[in-house]
């Protein structure tokens, strides 16, 4: 659903606070311009003949950068609310670097991270009653989802699939990310129904102005708001909740992650330092494949610093669990589950649009 009226987005982008530029940004900008131009042409060509799926309501969760905005958390939050409203849904995603990325498959409980990817494994664990599909060919996955009786489809990173018509498009935007501008031109935001800006702490703040309309697509531009993350609970390798405050002295932790934005997780942990002390943090590259040597190194570092726990994200833990380390239960490794918060009723809007779409059929 492409909205019209660009004044809201133009106001937003013109008032973004630009991050500090270092010397290496200038050659990156030049390379990025070429990349974005090629991407623009490719997206426009694919959009000339979009495929419509009248039997399904497709919600696209998008971003402009190379990761680090929180799409996985948003998809999980939408899925949670859909289940609470007894709405069956499917999740369609690429399964980046997985064995089934090219061939495509419907995710089953027995699939491992190497076969379908860490995010798909997280979704299947959280939503065992829902259908999850991975594969580079999104159209094939969507058609499979519809054939399996799904009327609501969450399209992860659907921005790249301009050849697919979407009923609702949500853009996550993190202006604090130092390279948020390298993948796509920011004017793409004007085609979205919702634009969500990360409420980033620190110096990369931004301001926005919008006349928020009651329904997306009403002609006044996208509905704009902010989002933030909150760490909810910690869990051990068996899935049991862990209260790290439940000790006679303040617990200390060593945090680590392999995300598109590791700084965000580090800051989320830092916000909770009234509950524990973070003695160190190790950042790995996004989509890093953990090895037994990595875990040994992290645990040895924990011992050296006398930290009580190793703490990672759920996404990291899924990959570590796949290693099937014989002594994993002996390592005080816990993972954090987070939730996403908004400054307006995004979930109510989504449920309303789905119900409205059902009435039109």
C-alpha positions as CSV (number, residue, x, y, z in Angstrom):
1,X,0.0,0.0,0.0
2,X,1.9,3.0,-1.2
3,X,0.9,6.3,0.3
4,X,0.9,9.6,-1.5
5,X,1.9,13.0,-0.2
6,X,5.6,13.4,0.5
7,X,5.7,16.5,2.7
8,X,6.0,14.4,6.0
9,X,8.9,12.4,4.8
10,X,10.8,15.3,3.3
11,X,10.5,17.1,6.7
12,X,11.8,14.1,8.5
13,X,14.9,13.4,6.3
14,X,15.9,17.1,6.2
15,X,16.0,17.2,9.9
16,X,18.1,14.1,10.6
17,X,21.2,14.8,12.6
18,X,24.1,13.5,10.4
19,X,26.6,11.3,12.3
20,X,30.2,12.4,12.4
21,X,32.0,11.7,9.2
22,X,35.5,10.2,9.2
23,X,38.0,10.0,6.4
24,X,36.9,6.5,5.3
25,X,33.3,7.7,4.9
26,X,34.1,9.6,1.7
27,X,35.3,6.6,-0.4
28,X,32.4,4.6,1.1
29,X,30.0,7.3,-0.1
30,X,31.3,7.1,-3.6
31,X,31.0,3.3,-3.7
32,X,27.7,3.5,-2.0
33,X,26.3,6.0,-4.7
34,X,27.1,3.4,-7.4
35,X,25.6,0.6,-5.4
36,X,22.5,2.5,-4.5
37,X,22.0,3.6,-8.1
38,X,22.2,0.0,-9.4
39,X,19.9,-1.1,-6.6
40,X,17.4,1.7,-7.5
41,X,17.4,0.6,-11.2
42,X,16.9,-3.0,-10.2
43,X,14.1,-2.3,-7.8
44,X,12.3,-0.1,-10.3
45,X,12.6,-2.7,-13.0
46,X,11.1,-5.4,-10.7
47,X,8.3,-3.1,-9.7
48,X,7.1,-2.6,-13.3
49,X,5.1,-5.9,-13.1
50,X,4.2,-6.5,-9.4
51,X,2.5,-9.7,-8.5
52,X,-0.8,-9.4,-6.6
53,X,-2.1,-11.9,-4.1
54,X,-5.8,-11.2,-3.5
55,X,-6.1,-14.1,-1.2
56,X,-3.5,-12.8,1.3
57,X,-2.8,-9.7,3.4
58,X,1.0,-9.1,3.1
59,X,2.8,-7.0,5.7
60,X,6.3,-6.0,4.7
61,X,8.9,-5.2,7.4
62,X,11.6,-3.1,5.8
63,X,14.8,-1.2,6.4
64,X,17.2,0.9,4.4
65,X,20.5,-0.3,5.9
66,X,22.5,-3.5,5.9
67,X,20.9,-4.7,9.2
68,X,21.0,-3.5,12.8
69,X,17.5,-2.0,12.9
70,X,15.6,-4.7,14.7
71,X,13.4,-6.3,12.0
72,X,13.6,-9.7,13.7
73,X,12.2,-8.2,17.0
74,X,9.5,-6.4,15.1
75,X,8.4,-9.5,13.2
76,X,8.2,-11.4,16.5
77,X,6.2,-8.6,18.2
78,X,3.7,-8.5,15.3
79,X,3.5,-12.3,15.4
80,X,2.8,-12.2,19.1
81,X,-0.1,-9.8,18.7
82,X,-1.5,-11.8,15.8
83,X,-1.6,-14.9,17.9
84,X,-3.3,-13.0,20.7
85,X,-6.0,-12.0,18.3
86,X,-6.3,-15.6,17.0
87,X,-5.0,-14.7,13.5
88,X,-3.1,-17.4,11.7
89,X,-0.1,-16.1,9.8
90,X,3.1,-17.2,8.0
91,X,6.5,-15.6,8.0
92,X,8.4,-15.4,4.7
93,X,12.1,-14.7,4.8
94,X,15.3,-15.3,2.9
95,X,17.2,-17.5,5.3
96,X,20.5,-15.7,4.6
97,X,23.5,-17.9,4.1
98,X,21.5,-21.0,5.0
99,X,21.5,-24.3,3.1
100,X,17.9,-23.8,1.9
101,X,18.4,-20.1,0.9
102,X,18.6,-21.0,-2.8
103,X,16.2,-24.0,-2.9
104,X,13.7,-22.8,-0.3
105,X,11.7,-24.8,2.2
106,X,9.0,-24.7,4.8
107,X,10.8,-24.7,8.2
108,X,10.2,-27.8,10.4
109,X,11.1,-28.2,14.1
110,X,13.9,-30.6,13.2
111,X,15.7,-28.1,11.0
112,X,18.9,-26.6,12.4
113,X,20.4,-23.2,12.1
114,X,22.8,-24.2,9.4
115,X,19.9,-25.4,7.2
116,X,17.4,-22.5,7.6
117,X,19.2,-19.7,9.4
118,X,19.2,-18.4,13.0
119,X,16.2,-16.0,12.5
120,X,14.0,-18.7,11.0
121,X,14.9,-21.0,13.9
122,X,14.0,-18.3,16.4
123,X,10.6,-17.8,14.7
124,X,9.8,-21.5,14.6
125,X,10.7,-21.8,18.3
126,X,8.5,-18.9,19.3
127,X,5.6,-19.7,16.9
128,X,5.5,-23.5,16.6
129,X,1.9,-23.4,15.3
130,X,2.7,-21.0,12.5
131,X,4.3,-21.6,9.1
132,X,7.8,-20.2,8.5
133,X,9.3,-20.3,5.0
134,X,12.8,-19.5,3.9
135,X,14.1,-19.0,0.3
136,X,15.6,-16.5,-2.0
137,X,12.5,-16.7,-4.2
138,X,9.9,-14.8,-2.2
139,X,7.1,-15.4,-4.7
140,X,7.5,-19.1,-4.4
141,X,7.4,-18.9,-0.6
142,X,4.3,-16.6,-0.6
143,X,2.5,-19.0,-3.0
144,X,3.4,-21.9,-0.7
145,X,2.1,-20.0,2.3
146,X,-1.2,-19.2,0.6
147,X,-1.6,-22.9,-0.5
148,X,-1.1,-23.9,3.1
149,X,-4.1,-21.7,4.1
150,X,-2.3,-18.6,5.4
151,X,-4.2,-15.3,4.8
152,X,-1.7,-13.1,6.6
153,X,1.9,-13.1,5.6
154,X,4.8,-11.3,7.3
155,X,7.4,-10.5,4.7
156,X,10.8,-10.1,6.3
157,X,12.9,-7.5,4.5
158,X,10.3,-7.2,1.8
159,X,11.6,-3.9,0.7
160,X,13.9,-5.7,-1.8
161,X,10.9,-7.5,-3.3
162,X,9.3,-4.7,-5.3
163,X,7.8,-7.3,-7.6
164,X,5.5,-8.3,-4.8
165,X,2.5,-6.1,-4.0
166,X,2.2,-5.5,-0.3
167,X,-0.9,-4.4,1.7
168,X,1.1,-2.7,4.5
169,X,4.7,-1.6,4.6
170,X,6.6,-0.7,7.7
171,X,10.0,0.9,7.5
172,X,12.5,0.7,10.4
173,X,15.1,3.5,10.3
174,X,18.1,3.9,12.6
175,X,19.9,7.2,11.9
176,X,22.4,6.4,14.7
177,X,23.8,3.5,12.7
178,X,27.1,4.9,11.2
179,X,26.4,3.3,7.8
180,X,22.6,3.5,7.6
181,X,22.8,5.5,4.3
182,X,24.9,3.1,2.3
183,X,22.4,0.5,1.0
184,X,19.5,2.5,-0.4
185,X,18.4,6.1,-1.0
186,X,16.4,7.6,1.9
187,X,13.7,8.9,-0.4
188,X,12.4,5.3,-0.6
189,X,10.8,6.0,2.8
190,X,8.0,8.0,1.2
191,X,6.4,4.9,-0.2
192,X,5.9,3.3,3.3
193,X,2.8,3.3,5.4
194,X,4.7,3.5,8.6
195,X,8.2,4.9,9.3
196,X,9.6,4.0,12.7
197,X,12.7,5.8,13.9
198,X,15.0,4.2,16.5
199,X,14.9,6.3,19.7
200,X,18.6,6.2,20.0
201,X,20.5,7.3,23.1
202,X,23.5,9.5,22.8
203,X,24.5,12.1,20.2
204,X,22.7,10.7,17.2
205,X,19.3,12.1,18.1
206,X,16.8,13.4,15.5
207,X,13.7,15.4,15.3
208,X,10.6,14.8,13.2
209,X,7.4,16.5,12.5
210,X,4.2,14.8,11.3
211,X,0.5,15.2,11.2
212,X,-0.3,11.7,12.1
213,X,-3.4,10.5,10.3
214,X,-5.8,7.9,11.8
215,X,-5.3,5.4,8.9
216,X,-2.3,4.8,6.6
217,X,-2.8,5.7,3.0
218,X,-5.1,8.6,3.9
219,X,-3.2,10.9,1.7
220,X,-1.1,12.8,4.3
221,X,2.0,10.7,4.1
222,X,3.2,7.9,6.2
223,X,2.4,7.6,9.9
224,X,5.7,8.3,11.7
225,X,6.8,7.3,15.2
226,X,9.6,6.1,17.3
227,X,10.6,2.7,18.6
228,X,13.0,1.4,21.3
229,X,14.0,-1.9,22.8
230,X,13.7,-3.3,26.3
231,X,15.4,-6.4,27.7
232,X,12.7,-8.5,29.3
233,X,14.2,-11.6,30.8
234,X,17.3,-13.8,30.9
235,X,17.3,-17.5,30.2
236,X,19.7,-20.4,30.6
237,X,20.6,-23.1,28.1
238,X,17.5,-25.1,29.2
239,X,15.2,-22.2,28.7
240,X,14.7,-21.5,32.4
241,X,14.3,-17.9,33.5
242,X,17.3,-16.6,35.4
243,X,17.1,-13.8,37.9
244,X,20.7,-12.5,38.0
245,X,19.8,-10.2,40.9
246,X,19.0,-13.3,43.0
247,X,22.4,-13.3,44.7
248,X,23.9,-11.9,47.9
249,X,26.2,-9.6,45.9
250,X,25.8,-7.7,42.6
251,X,26.4,-10.1,39.7
252,X,28.9,-9.3,37.0
253,X,28.6,-10.2,33.3
254,X,30.6,-10.4,30.1
255,X,28.3,-9.5,27.2
256,X,28.8,-10.4,23.6
257,X,26.8,-10.5,20.3
258,X,27.1,-10.9,16.5
259,X,24.5,-8.4,15.2
260,X,24.2,-5.8,12.6
261,X,24.3,-3.3,15.5
262,X,26.2,-4.7,18.4
263,X,26.4,-1.3,20.1
264,X,22.6,-1.4,20.5
265,X,22.8,-4.6,22.6
266,X,25.7,-3.3,24.6
267,X,23.7,-0.1,25.4
268,X,20.6,-2.2,26.3
269,X,22.7,-4.1,28.8
270,X,24.3,-0.9,30.1
271,X,20.8,0.5,30.9
272,X,20.4,-2.4,33.4
273,X,23.7,-1.8,35.2
274,X,21.7,-1.1,38.4
275,X,21.0,-4.8,38.4
276,X,24.5,-6.1,37.5
277,X,27.9,-4.9,36.5
278,X,29.1,-5.4,32.9
279,X,32.9,-6.0,33.0
280,X,33.5,-6.4,29.3
281,X,31.7,-6.7,25.9
282,X,32.9,-8.6,22.8
283,X,31.4,-7.7,19.4
284,X,31.5,-10.2,16.5
285,X,30.6,-9.4,12.9
286,X,27.0,-9.8,11.8
287,X,26.1,-13.4,10.8
288,X,29.2,-14.6,12.5
289,X,29.3,-18.4,12.8
290,X,30.4,-19.3,16.3
291,X,32.9,-22.0,16.9
292,X,33.9,-24.1,19.9
293,X,37.0,-22.0,20.1
294,X,34.9,-18.8,20.4
295,X,33.0,-20.1,23.3
296,X,36.2,-21.3,25.0
297,X,37.8,-17.9,24.5
298,X,34.7,-16.1,25.9
299,X,34.5,-18.4,28.9
300,X,38.2,-18.0,29.6
301,X,37.9,-14.3,29.4
302,X,34.9,-14.5,31.8
303,X,37.0,-16.4,34.3
304,X,39.9,-13.9,34.0
305,X,37.6,-11.0,34.8
306,X,35.8,-13.0,37.5
307,X,32.4,-12.4,35.8
308,X,29.4,-14.5,36.9
309,X,27.8,-14.9,33.5
310,X,28.3,-14.8,29.8
311,X,25.3,-12.9,28.3
312,X,24.3,-12.8,24.6
313,X,21.1,-12.3,22.6
314,X,18.6,-15.0,21.7
315,X,19.8,-14.9,18.1
316,X,23.4,-15.6,19.3
317,X,22.3,-18.4,21.6
318,X,20.4,-20.2,18.9
319,X,23.7,-20.4,16.9
320,X,25.7,-21.5,19.9
321,X,23.2,-24.2,20.8
322,X,23.6,-25.6,17.3
323,X,27.2,-26.5,18.1
324,X,26.0,-29.2,20.6
325,X,29.0,-28.5,22.9
326,X,29.2,-31.3,25.5
327,X,30.0,-28.9,28.4
328,X,27.7,-26.1,27.5
329,X,25.5,-26.6,30.6
330,X,28.6,-26.2,32.7
331,X,29.2,-22.7,31.3
332,X,27.2,-19.9,33.0
333,X,25.8,-18.8,29.6
334,X,22.5,-16.9,29.6
335,X,20.7,-15.1,26.8
336,X,18.4,-12.1,26.8
337,X,15.1,-11.8,25.2
338,X,14.1,-8.3,24.2
339,X,10.8,-6.6,23.1
340,X,10.2,-3.6,21.0
341,X,8.2,-0.5,22.2
342,X,6.5,2.2,20.2
343,X,5.3,5.7,21.0
344,X,1.9,5.0,19.4
345,X,-0.4,2.1,18.9
346,X,1.3,0.4,15.9
347,X,-0.2,-3.0,16.7
348,X,-3.7,-1.7,16.9
349,X,-3.2,-0.1,13.5
350,X,-2.0,-3.4,12.0
351,X,-4.8,-5.5,13.4
352,X,-7.3,-2.8,12.2
353,X,-5.9,-2.9,8.7
354,X,-6.0,-6.7,8.6
355,X,-9.6,-6.8,9.7
356,X,-10.5,-4.1,7.2
357,X,-8.8,-6.1,4.5
358,X,-10.8,-9.2,5.4
359,X,-14.1,-7.2,5.2
360,X,-13.3,-6.1,1.7
361,X,-12.9,-9.6,0.4
